[in-house]
Each structure stands twice: as C-alpha cells, then as structure tokens.
Amino acid sequence: MRVIVLGAGGRLGSRVLAECVRQGHQATAFVRSSERLRAAVGDDLLRAVAVVEGDVLDGSALRAAMSGQEACVQVCVCAGWVGAGAAWLRQVATAGSKLAPAAAVCGIPAGACNGHCHHS
C-alpha cells in the first residue's frame, strides 16, 4: 500500500514510518526538514522511502504530496508551540482542517486517513 506519514521526522512519526516500511508498504515521509528525518531514521531507512519536504499548514503542498497515496497517517508534532496557548491551538486546528480535504481530492478514503496531533 502507498502510505504517506505526515510528521515523519519526529519521535513518533519516525517510528510509524519505520513500521510502514517493515510491513512492506511504499512509504512517503512528509517532513519540514529532510535533515531532521535523516537524524531520526538513519540512511538505510531514508533510502527505503520517498521524502517530501513541506508544511502541513500548506493545503496545496499537502494535496501534491498526497496525490497517488492510498493511506495517510498524520503525526503532527507541534513542538515549537508548547506554551503558546491560543496560537498553538489555531495552528493545530488549521493543520487538521487541511488534511481531510486534501485526502478527499487525492481519492484517499476517509477511513484510510488517520490522524493524531500532539505536542512534545
């Protein structure tokens, strides 16, 4: 299955990405920084996945990255927003509001698009 992991460069996202590859899926990592992804997963896993740099707050970037995918896992790490209160909540809500429309446009069924947004 072609699966995209949004937030694959973080602690949880890198583990989800590794598990997708272990299970034989064609995985795509959607990250803000490919260098952070490299540090999180190492070169071997990095060679086994497609990497797309982008921002989950950018709906057009999400649609482009999700095109051709069969499933999506959102692991949105909002580490920079800890303690930011209302601003952090707005960012999380904005990211989540862009996921479902992007998935729908790309033909990913609602049940194949699971998300969890957390902060660390």
DSSP file (Angstrom, degrees, kcal/mol; ACC not computed):
  #  RESIDUE AA STRUCTURE BP1 BP2  ACC     N-H-->O    O-->H-N    N-H-->O    O-->H-N    TCO  KAPPA ALPHA  PHI   PSI    X-CA   Y-CA   Z-CA
    1    1 A M              0   0    0      0, 0.0    25,-2.0     0, 0.0     2,-0.7   0.000 360.0 360.0 360.0 141.1    0.0    0.0    0.0
    2    2 A R  E     +a   26   0A   0     23,-0.2    68,-3.1    66,-0.1    69,-1.5  -0.790 360.0 175.1 -86.1 116.5    1.2    3.5   -0.7
    3    3 A V  E     -ab  27  71A   0     23,-2.1    25,-2.3    -2,-0.7     2,-0.4  -0.976  21.6-152.9-129.9 137.4    1.1    5.4    2.5
    4    4 A I  E     -ab  28  72A   0     67,-2.2    69,-2.6    -2,-0.4     2,-0.6  -0.903   6.6-154.3-108.2 137.0    2.2    8.9    3.5
    5    5 A V  E >   -ab  29  73A   0     23,-2.9    25,-2.7    -2,-0.4     3,-0.9  -0.942   8.4-152.9-112.4 112.0    3.3    9.8    7.0
    6    6 A L  E 3  S+ab  30  74A   0     67,-2.9    69,-3.3    -2,-0.6    25,-0.2  -0.744  85.3  19.6 -85.1 122.3    2.8   13.5    7.8
    7    7 A G  T >  S+     0   0    0     23,-2.7     3,-1.3    -2,-0.6     6,-0.4   0.782  76.6 155.1  89.6  30.8    5.3   14.5   10.5
    8    8 A A  T <   +     0   0    0     22,-1.1     9,-0.2    -3,-0.9    23,-0.1   0.590  59.3  69.5 -70.2 -11.1    7.6   11.5    9.9
    9    9 A G  T 3  S+     0   0    0     21,-0.3    -1,-0.3     4,-0.1    22,-0.1   0.546  85.4  83.5 -86.9  -6.0   10.7   13.3   11.2
   10   10 A G  S <> S-     0   0    0     -3,-1.3     4,-2.5    65,-0.2     5,-0.3  -0.213  96.2 -90.4 -90.0-177.1    9.6   13.3   14.9
   11   11 A R  H  > S+     0   0    0      2,-0.2     4,-0.9     1,-0.2    -1,-0.1   0.941 125.6  30.2 -58.5 -51.8    9.8   10.8   17.6
   12   12 A L  H  > S+     0   0    0      2,-0.2     4,-2.3     1,-0.2     3,-0.3   0.916 119.2  54.2 -75.5 -44.4    6.5    9.1   16.9
   13   13 A G  H  > S+     0   0    0     -6,-0.4     4,-2.6     1,-0.2    -2,-0.2   0.868 105.0  53.4 -60.0 -39.0    6.4    9.8   13.2
   14   14 A S  H  X S+     0   0    0     -4,-2.5     4,-2.1     1,-0.2    -1,-0.2   0.851 110.3  48.5 -66.3 -32.6    9.8    8.2   12.6
   15   15 A R  H  X S+     0   0    0     -4,-0.9     4,-2.2    -3,-0.3    -2,-0.2   0.891 111.0  49.5 -72.6 -39.7    8.6    5.0   14.3
   16   16 A V  H  X S+     0   0    0     -4,-2.3     4,-2.3     2,-0.2    -2,-0.2   0.926 111.5  50.0 -62.3 -44.2    5.4    5.0   12.3
   17   17 A L  H  X S+     0   0    0     -4,-2.6     4,-2.1     1,-0.2    -2,-0.2   0.930 110.3  49.4 -59.7 -47.2    7.5    5.4    9.1
   18   18 A A  H  X S+     0   0    0     -4,-2.1     4,-2.6     1,-0.2    -1,-0.2   0.888 110.8  50.4 -60.8 -39.8    9.8    2.5   10.1
   19   19 A E  H  X S+     0   0    0     -4,-2.2     4,-2.1     2,-0.2    -1,-0.2   0.885 107.0  54.2 -68.0 -37.9    6.9    0.3   10.8
   20   20 A C  H  <>S+     0   0    0     -4,-2.3     5,-2.5     2,-0.2    -2,-0.2   0.932 112.3  43.9 -59.1 -45.5    5.3    1.1    7.5
   21   21 A V  H ><5S+     0   0    0     -4,-2.1     3,-1.8     1,-0.2    -2,-0.2   0.915 110.6  54.9 -66.2 -43.3    8.5    0.1    5.7
   22   22 A R  H 3<5S+     0   0    0     -4,-2.6    -1,-0.2     1,-0.3    -2,-0.2   0.860 106.7  51.9 -58.4 -36.3    8.8   -3.1    7.9
   23   23 A Q  T 3<5S-     0   0    0     -4,-2.1    -1,-0.3    -5,-0.1    -2,-0.2   0.433 123.5-105.6 -83.2   1.3    5.4   -4.1    6.9
   24   24 A G  T < 5 +     0   0    0     -3,-1.8    -3,-0.2     1,-0.3     2,-0.1   0.609  69.0 145.8  90.6  12.1    6.2   -3.7    3.2
   25   25 A H      < -     0   0    0     -5,-2.5     2,-1.0    -6,-0.2    -1,-0.3  -0.474  57.5-116.0 -80.0 154.2    4.3   -0.5    2.4
   26   26 A Q  E     -a    2   0A   0    -25,-2.0   -23,-2.1    -2,-0.1     2,-0.3  -0.812  47.2-161.2 -85.9 103.2    5.6    2.0   -0.1
   27   27 A A  E     -a    3   0A   0     -2,-1.0    23,-2.2    21,-0.4     2,-0.4  -0.674  20.1-165.4-100.2 142.9    6.1    4.9    2.4
   28   28 A T  E     -ac   4  50A   0    -25,-2.3   -23,-2.9    -2,-0.3     2,-0.6  -0.991  13.3-147.0-120.6 130.8    6.4    8.6    1.8
   29   29 A A  E     -ac   5  51A   0     21,-3.3    23,-3.1    -2,-0.4     2,-0.7  -0.875   6.5-162.5 -98.5 121.0    7.7   10.8    4.6
   30   30 A F  E     +ac   6  52A   0    -25,-2.7   -23,-2.7    -2,-0.6   -22,-1.1  -0.918  30.2 156.6-103.3 112.9    6.2   14.3    4.6
   31   31 A V  E     - c   0  53A   0     21,-2.4    23,-2.6    -2,-0.7     3,-0.2  -0.894  54.1-131.7-137.0 159.2    8.5   16.4    6.8
   32   32 A R  S    S+     0   0    0     -2,-0.3     2,-0.4     1,-0.3    -1,-0.1   0.791 101.8  25.4 -77.3 -29.4    9.6   20.0    7.4
   33   33 A S     >  -     0   0    0      1,-0.1     4,-1.8    19,-0.1    -1,-0.3  -0.959  56.0-162.6-142.8 119.5   13.2   19.0    7.2
   34   34 A S  H  > S+     0   0    0     -2,-0.4     4,-2.5     1,-0.2     5,-0.1   0.807  97.7  58.6 -68.3 -27.3   14.8   16.1    5.5
   35   35 A E  H  > S+     0   0    0      2,-0.2     4,-2.2     1,-0.2    -1,-0.2   0.898 104.9  48.8 -67.9 -39.2   17.9   16.5    7.6
   36   36 A R  H  > S+     0   0    0      2,-0.2     4,-1.8     1,-0.2    -2,-0.2   0.900 111.1  51.2 -65.4 -38.6   15.8   16.1   10.8
   37   37 A L  H  X S+     0   0    0     -4,-1.8     4,-2.7     2,-0.2     5,-0.4   0.936 108.0  51.8 -61.9 -46.3   14.3   12.9    9.2
   38   38 A R  H  X S+     0   0    0     -4,-2.5     4,-2.4     1,-0.2    -2,-0.2   0.914 110.4  48.6 -56.4 -44.5   17.8   11.6    8.4
   39   39 A A  H  < S+     0   0    0     -4,-2.2    -1,-0.2     1,-0.2    -2,-0.2   0.845 114.9  46.2 -64.4 -33.4   18.9   12.2   12.1
   40   40 A A  H  < S+     0   0    0     -4,-1.8    -2,-0.2    -5,-0.2    -1,-0.2   0.857 129.4  17.8 -78.9 -36.0   15.7   10.4   13.3
   41   41 A V  H  X S-     0   0    0     -4,-2.7     4,-0.5    -5,-0.1    -3,-0.2   0.654  97.2-129.6-115.4 -18.6   15.8    7.3   11.0
   42   42 A G  H  X  -     0   0    0     -4,-2.4     4,-1.8    -5,-0.4     5,-0.1  -0.066  36.0 -70.5  86.1 167.1   19.3    6.9    9.6
   43   43 A D  H  > S+     0   0    0      1,-0.2     4,-2.1     2,-0.2     5,-0.2   0.848 123.9  58.7 -68.7 -37.1   20.4    6.5    6.0
   44   44 A D  H  > S+     0   0    0      1,-0.2     4,-0.7     2,-0.2    -1,-0.2   0.948 112.6  38.4 -60.8 -49.8   19.2    2.9    5.5
   45   45 A L  H >< S+     0   0    0     -4,-0.5     3,-1.0     1,-0.2     4,-0.5   0.879 112.0  59.3 -68.5 -36.4   15.5    3.8    6.2
   46   46 A L  H >< S+     0   0    0     -4,-1.8     3,-1.0     1,-0.3    -1,-0.2   0.873 103.0  52.6 -60.0 -37.0   15.9    7.1    4.4
   47   47 A R  H 3< S+     0   0    0     -4,-2.1    -1,-0.3     1,-0.2    -2,-0.2   0.719 104.8  57.7 -69.6 -20.2   16.8    5.2    1.2
   48   48 A A  T << S+     0   0    0     -3,-1.0   -21,-0.4    -4,-0.7     2,-0.3   0.488 105.1  54.9 -89.8  -3.9   13.7    3.0    1.5
   49   49 A V  S <  S-     0   0    0     -3,-1.0     2,-0.4    -4,-0.5   -21,-0.2  -0.867  78.9-116.8-128.9 159.5   11.2    5.9    1.5
   50   50 A A  E     -c   28   0A   0    -23,-2.2   -21,-3.3    -2,-0.3     2,-0.5  -0.757  32.8-149.1 -87.7 143.9   10.2    8.8   -0.6
   51   51 A V  E     -c   29   0A   0     -2,-0.4     2,-0.4   -23,-0.2   -21,-0.2  -0.966  16.2-178.0-121.4 130.2   10.8   12.2    1.1
   52   52 A V  E     -c   30   0A   0    -23,-3.1   -21,-2.4    -2,-0.5     2,-0.4  -0.990  15.5-149.1-125.6 122.0    8.7   15.3    0.6
   53   53 A E  E     +c   31   0A   0     -2,-0.4     2,-0.3   -23,-0.2   -21,-0.2  -0.751  42.9 113.3 -88.6 136.0    9.6   18.5    2.4
   54   54 A G        -     0   0    0    -23,-2.6     2,-0.4    -2,-0.4    -2,-0.0  -0.982  60.5 -90.9-178.8-176.7    6.6   20.8    3.2
   55   55 A D    >   -     0   0    0     -2,-0.3     3,-2.2     3,-0.1     7,-0.2  -0.967  19.6-142.4-120.4 128.4    4.4   22.3    5.7
   56   56 A V  T 3  S+     0   0    0     -2,-0.4    42,-0.1     1,-0.3    -1,-0.1   0.664 102.4  65.0 -64.3 -14.1    1.1   20.7    6.9
   57   57 A L  T 3  S+     0   0    0      1,-0.1     2,-0.8    41,-0.0    -1,-0.3   0.533  84.1  84.6 -83.5  -5.8   -0.4   24.2    7.0
   58   58 A D    <>  -     0   0    0     -3,-2.2     4,-2.2     1,-0.2     3,-0.3  -0.839  62.2-167.5-101.0 100.5    0.0   24.5    3.2
   59   59 A G  H  > S+     0   0    0     -2,-0.8     4,-2.5     1,-0.2    -1,-0.2   0.848  86.6  51.3 -57.9 -39.2   -3.0   22.9    1.7
   60   60 A S  H  > S+     0   0    0      2,-0.2     4,-2.3     1,-0.2    -1,-0.2   0.878 109.3  50.7 -69.6 -35.5   -1.6   22.8   -1.8
   61   61 A A  H  > S+     0   0    0     -3,-0.3     4,-2.4     2,-0.2    -2,-0.2   0.899 110.9  49.8 -65.8 -39.9    1.6   21.1   -0.6
   62   62 A L  H  X S+     0   0    0     -4,-2.2     4,-2.6    -7,-0.2    -2,-0.2   0.945 110.6  49.0 -62.1 -48.0   -0.5   18.5    1.2
   63   63 A R  H  X S+     0   0    0     -4,-2.5     4,-1.1     1,-0.2    -2,-0.2   0.923 112.7  48.0 -59.0 -44.6   -2.6   17.8   -1.9
   64   64 A A  H  < S+     0   0    0     -4,-2.3     3,-0.4     1,-0.2    -1,-0.2   0.922 114.8  44.9 -62.5 -44.4    0.6   17.5   -4.0
   65   65 A A  H  < S+     0   0    0     -4,-2.4    -1,-0.2     1,-0.2    -2,-0.2   0.839 114.1  49.4 -69.1 -33.1    2.3   15.1   -1.5
   66   66 A M  H >< S+     0   0    0     -4,-2.6     3,-2.2    -5,-0.2    -1,-0.2   0.602  81.2 116.8 -84.8 -11.1   -0.9   13.0   -1.0
   67   67 A S  T 3< S+     0   0    0     -4,-1.1     3,-0.1    -3,-0.4    40,-0.1  -0.375  84.9  12.7 -59.8 127.8   -1.5   12.5   -4.7
   68   68 A G  T 3  S+     0   0    0     38,-0.5    -1,-0.3     1,-0.3     2,-0.2   0.374  97.6 127.9  86.9  -4.6   -1.3    8.9   -5.6
   69   69 A Q    <   -     0   0    0     -3,-2.2    -1,-0.3     1,-0.1   -66,-0.2  -0.512  46.8-159.8 -83.0 154.4   -1.3    7.7   -1.9
   70   70 A E  S    S+     0   0    0    -68,-3.1     2,-0.3     1,-0.3   -67,-0.2   0.604  75.6  15.7-104.5 -19.3   -3.7    5.0   -0.7
   71   71 A A  E     -b    3   0A   0    -69,-1.5   -67,-2.2    37,-0.1     2,-0.4  -0.983  62.2-154.2-152.4 159.2   -3.5    5.9    3.0
   72   72 A C  E     -bd   4 113A   0     40,-2.7    42,-2.2    -2,-0.3     2,-0.5  -1.000   3.1-166.4-140.2 136.1   -2.3    8.7    5.2
   73   73 A V  E     -bd   5 114A   0    -69,-2.6   -67,-2.9    -2,-0.4     2,-0.7  -0.989  13.5-154.3-121.2 121.6   -1.1    8.8    8.8
   74   74 A Q  E     +bd   6 115A   0     40,-2.7    42,-2.6    -2,-0.5     2,-0.3  -0.859  22.6 165.7 -99.0 117.5   -0.9   12.3   10.4
   75   75 A V  E     - d   0 116A   0    -69,-3.3     2,-0.8    -2,-0.7   -65,-0.2  -0.711  18.0-174.1-126.3  76.8    1.6   12.5   13.2
   76   76 A C  E     - d   0 117A   0     40,-1.0    42,-1.6    -2,-0.3     2,-0.7  -0.642   8.4-160.3 -83.5 110.1    1.8   16.3   13.5
   77   77 A V  E     - d   0 118A   0     -2,-0.8     3,-0.2    40,-0.1    42,-0.2  -0.817  11.1-178.2 -94.1 118.6    4.5   17.3   16.0
   78   78 A C    >   +     0   0    0     40,-1.6     3,-2.1    -2,-0.7     4,-0.3  -0.289  25.8 145.6-108.9  45.7    3.9   20.8   17.2
   79   79 A A  G >   +     0   0    0      1,-0.3     3,-1.2     2,-0.2    -1,-0.2   0.818  66.8  58.1 -57.5 -35.4    6.9   21.1   19.5
   80   80 A G  G 3  S+     0   0    0      1,-0.2    -1,-0.3    -3,-0.2    -2,-0.1   0.619 100.8  58.5 -71.8 -10.0    7.5   24.7   18.8
   81   81 A W  G X   +     0   0    0     -3,-2.1     3,-2.6     7,-0.1     4,-0.3   0.425  68.4 129.4-101.9   0.5    4.1   25.7   20.0
   82   82 A V  T <  S+     0   0    0     -3,-1.2    -3,-0.0    -4,-0.3    38,-0.0  -0.360  83.8  11.3 -58.8 128.1    4.3   24.3   23.5
   83   83 A G  T 3  S+     0   0    0     -2,-0.1    -1,-0.3     2,-0.1    -2,-0.1   0.449  96.0 111.3  84.1   0.6    3.2   27.1   25.9
   84   84 A A    X   -     0   0    0     -3,-2.6     3,-1.3     1,-0.2    -2,-0.1   0.538  56.7-168.8 -86.6  -5.3    1.9   29.2   23.1
   85   85 A G  T 3>  +     0   0    0     -4,-0.3     4,-2.0     1,-0.3     3,-0.4  -0.326  66.6  11.8  62.1-124.2   -1.7   28.8   24.2
   86   86 A A  H 3> S+     0   0    0      1,-0.2     4,-2.3     2,-0.2    -1,-0.3   0.837 127.3  56.9 -60.8 -36.8   -4.3   30.0   21.6
   87   87 A A  H <> S+     0   0    0     -3,-1.3     4,-1.9     1,-0.2    -1,-0.2   0.919 107.9  48.2 -62.1 -42.4   -1.7   30.4   18.8
   88   88 A W  H  > S+     0   0    0     -3,-0.4     4,-2.4    -7,-0.2    -2,-0.2   0.921 110.6  51.0 -62.7 -44.4   -0.7   26.8   19.2
   89   89 A L  H  X S+     0   0    0     -4,-2.0     4,-2.5     1,-0.2    -1,-0.2   0.876 108.5  52.0 -63.2 -37.5   -4.4   25.6   19.1
   90   90 A R  H  X S+     0   0    0     -4,-2.3     4,-2.5     2,-0.2    -1,-0.2   0.905 109.4  49.6 -64.3 -41.0   -5.0   27.7   16.0
   91   91 A Q  H  X S+     0   0    0     -4,-1.9     4,-2.5     2,-0.2    -2,-0.2   0.923 112.1  47.6 -63.9 -44.4   -2.1   26.0   14.2
   92   92 A V  H  X S+     0   0    0     -4,-2.4     4,-2.4     2,-0.2    -2,-0.2   0.930 113.7  47.4 -62.7 -45.9   -3.2   22.5   15.2
   93   93 A A  H  X S+     0   0    0     -4,-2.5     4,-2.2     1,-0.2    -2,-0.2   0.895 111.6  50.8 -63.6 -40.3   -6.8   23.3   14.1
   94   94 A T  H  X S+     0   0    0     -4,-2.5     4,-1.0     2,-0.2    -1,-0.2   0.922 110.7  48.5 -63.7 -44.7   -5.6   24.7   10.8
   95   95 A A  H >X S+     0   0    0     -4,-2.5     4,-0.9     1,-0.2     3,-0.7   0.935 113.5  47.1 -61.1 -46.4   -3.4   21.7   10.1
   96   96 A G  H 3X S+     0   0    0     -4,-2.4     4,-0.9     1,-0.2     3,-0.5   0.854 106.8  57.2 -64.6 -35.7   -6.2   19.3   10.8
   97   97 A S  H 3< S+     0   0    0     -4,-2.2    -1,-0.2     1,-0.2    -2,-0.2   0.741 107.0  49.6 -69.4 -21.7   -8.7   21.2    8.7
   98   98 A K  H <X S+     0   0    0     -4,-1.0     4,-1.6    -3,-0.7    -1,-0.2   0.675  98.1  69.6 -88.3 -19.1   -6.5   20.9    5.6
   99   99 A L  H  X S+     0   0    0     -4,-0.9     4,-2.5    -3,-0.5     5,-0.2   0.960  96.9  45.8 -68.1 -53.2   -6.0   17.1    6.0
  100  100 A A  H  X S+     0   0    0     -4,-0.9     4,-2.6     1,-0.2     5,-0.2   0.916 114.3  47.2 -61.7 -46.1   -9.4   15.8    5.1
  101  101 A P  H  > S+     0   0    0      0, 0.0     4,-2.3     0, 0.0    -1,-0.2   0.908 113.0  49.6 -62.5 -38.7  -10.0   18.0    2.0
  102  102 A A  H  X S+     0   0    0     -4,-1.6     4,-1.5     2,-0.2    -2,-0.2   0.915 112.5  47.8 -64.5 -41.6   -6.5   17.2    0.7
  103  103 A A  H  <>S+     0   0    0     -4,-2.5     5,-2.5     1,-0.2     4,-0.4   0.923 111.4  50.3 -64.0 -44.2   -7.2   13.4    1.2
  104  104 A A  H ><5S+     0   0    0     -4,-2.6     3,-1.3     1,-0.2    -2,-0.2   0.912 108.9  50.9 -62.2 -43.9  -10.6   13.6   -0.5
  105  105 A V  H 3<5S+     0   0    0     -4,-2.3    -1,-0.2     1,-0.3    -2,-0.2   0.845 111.6  49.2 -61.6 -33.8   -9.2   15.5   -3.5
  106  106 A C  T 3<5S-     0   0    0     -4,-1.5   -38,-0.5    -5,-0.2    -1,-0.3   0.447 117.9-111.8 -88.3  -0.1   -6.5   12.8   -3.8
  107  107 A G  T < 5 +     0   0    0     -3,-1.3    -3,-0.2    -4,-0.4    -2,-0.1   0.654  64.2 149.3  81.8  15.3   -9.0    9.9   -3.6
  108  108 A I      < -     0   0    0     -5,-2.5    -1,-0.3    -6,-0.2    -2,-0.1  -0.744  50.5-119.6 -82.4 120.6   -7.9    8.6   -0.2
  109  109 A P    >   -     0   0    0      0, 0.0     3,-1.9     0, 0.0     4,-0.1  -0.243  18.4-117.1 -60.1 147.8  -10.9    7.1    1.5
  110  110 A A  G >  S+     0   0    0      1,-0.3     3,-1.3     2,-0.2    -2,-0.0   0.855 115.1  55.2 -54.0 -38.7  -11.9    8.8    4.9
  111  111 A G  G 3  S+     0   0    0      1,-0.3    -1,-0.3     3,-0.0     3,-0.0   0.625 103.3  56.3 -72.5 -12.3  -11.2    5.5    6.7
  112  112 A A  G <  S+     0   0    0     -3,-1.9   -40,-2.7     1,-0.1     2,-0.5   0.227  92.4  77.6-102.3  13.0   -7.7    5.3    5.3
  113  113 A C  E <   +d   72   0A   0     -3,-1.3     2,-0.4   -42,-0.2   -40,-0.2  -0.852  60.7 172.1-125.6  94.3   -6.7    8.7    6.7
  114  114 A N  E     -d   73   0A   0    -42,-2.2   -40,-2.7    -2,-0.5     2,-0.4  -0.830   7.5-172.3-107.6 141.0   -6.0    8.6   10.4
  115  115 A G  E     +d   74   0A   0     -2,-0.4     2,-0.3   -42,-0.2   -40,-0.2  -0.967  19.5 177.4-137.3 150.7   -4.6   11.4   12.4
  116  116 A H  E     -d   75   0A   0    -42,-2.6   -40,-1.0    -2,-0.4     2,-0.5  -0.931  12.3-166.1-145.8 121.5   -3.2   12.2   15.7
  117  117 A C  E     +d   76   0A   0     -2,-0.3     2,-0.3   -42,-0.2   -40,-0.1  -0.945  20.9 155.8-114.2 125.4   -1.8   15.6   16.5
  118  118 A H  E     -d   77   0A   0    -42,-1.6   -40,-1.6    -2,-0.5     2,-0.3  -0.854  31.5-132.0-137.4 171.3    0.2   16.0   19.7
  119  119 A H              0   0    0     -2,-0.3   -40,-0.1   -42,-0.2   -42,-0.1  -0.941 360.0 360.0-126.0 154.6    2.8   18.3   21.1
  120  120 A S              0   0    0     -2,-0.3   -41,-0.1   -38,-0.0    -1,-0.1   0.335 360.0 360.0-134.4 360.0    6.0   17.3   22.9
